[in-house]
Amino acid sequence: MQFIVRFEVRQPANVSNAELVAIWRREADAAMAAVEAGAVKHLWKVSGQRVVFAIVEVESHADLDRALGGLPIFRELGAGVSTEALPIYDYSTFAEDLHGGVHGG
């Protein structure tokens, strides 16, 4: 299953800039390892914001939850990170279904 995941990082009042950068460095190492392992297919940072988008491929919804819960940024910032995960699939499949009558018509 593939998901597009939006991460938004907010700096808690009790976390200094230096601490936030150190946490984000550990997260970057974990993220790049996930890319190398193939679990993260694409990864983007939004310019000028503390927002990251990822295309993640896992076996199940539960595996996504486990993977996100194990990330350094979640473990270290807790409520300072929010996510939105949307299940996705290739548009070409949708297009084929449209031509096959799956979606009415």
Secondary structure as the mmCIF struct_conf table of DSSP 4:
data_model
#
loop_
_struct_conf.conf_type_id
_struct_conf.id
_struct_conf.beg_label_comp_id
_struct_conf.beg_label_asym_id
_struct_conf.beg_label_seq_id
_struct_conf.end_label_comp_id
_struct_conf.end_label_asym_id
_struct_conf.end_label_seq_id
STRN STRN1 GLN A 2 VAL A 9
TURN_TY1_P TURN_TY1_P1 ALA A 13 ASN A 14
BEND BEND1 VAL A 15 VAL A 15
HELX_RH_AL_P HELX_RH_AL_P1 ASN A 17 ALA A 37
TURN_TY1_P TURN_TY1_P2 GLY A 38 GLY A 38
BEND BEND2 ALA A 39 ALA A 39
STRN STRN2 VAL A 40 LYS A 45
TURN_TY1_P TURN_TY1_P3 SER A 47 GLY A 48
BEND BEND3 GLN A 49 ARG A 50
STRN STRN3 VAL A 51 GLU A 57
BEND BEND4 GLU A 59 SER A 60
HELX_RH_AL_P HELX_RH_AL_P2 HIS A 61 GLY A 69
TURN_TY1_P TURN_TY1_P4 GLY A 70 GLY A 70
BEND BEND5 LEU A 71 LEU A 71
HELX_RH_AL_P HELX_RH_AL_P3 PRO A 72 LEU A 77
HELX_RH_3T_P HELX_RH_3T_P1 GLY A 78 GLY A 80
STRN STRN4 VAL A 81 ILE A 88
HELX_RH_AL_P HELX_RH_AL_P4 TYR A 91 HIS A 99
TURN_TY1_P TURN_TY1_P5 GLY A 100 HIS A 103
#
